[in-house]
C-alpha cells in the first residue's frame, strides 16, 4: 500500500481541485450497491475525491513507466504496470478484459467508418446523377409555365 507512494512521482494537482462529474460517480455507486441502499451526499463526495486521488496516483505511476521507456505518451501497458506497482494486482485481469472489449469496439467503429465512407462515395455518385435529372425536371417545369402563359393570352 502506502509504502509504494514514494516510488510514484509527486501528484500534479490537489484532489479537491478536481471534480469528477457527479452523475457519473452516482451511476457507478448505484451499480455497486444493492437495490434499496442509499448513500449520503457526504459519502458520495468522499468516494468522488477518493476516485480523483486514485486517478492522479495511477496516472503519476503510469507516467513513470512512460518516462522509463523514453515515451511522452502513456499507454495501456503503462497503466497495467502502474496497477502492479500500486499493488492493485487484482485490477489487472478485469482491466485487460475491458481493454479487449474497448479495442474490439474501436475496431468495429473503424470498420463501420470505412463502410460508411464507401457508402458515402457511392451515394455522392447517385446524388450527382439525381442532380442532373433535377436540372431536366426544372427545364420541363419552366417550359410548362411558358405554355400556361401562352394560353392566358
Secondary structure by P-SEA (a helix, b strand, c coil): cccccccccccccccccccccaaaaaaaaaaaccccccccaaaaaaaaaaaaaaaaaaaaaaaaaaaaaccccccaaaaaaaaaaaccccaaaaaaaaaaaaaaaaaaaaaaaaaaaaaaaaaaaaaaaaaaaaaaaaaaaaaaaaaaaaaac
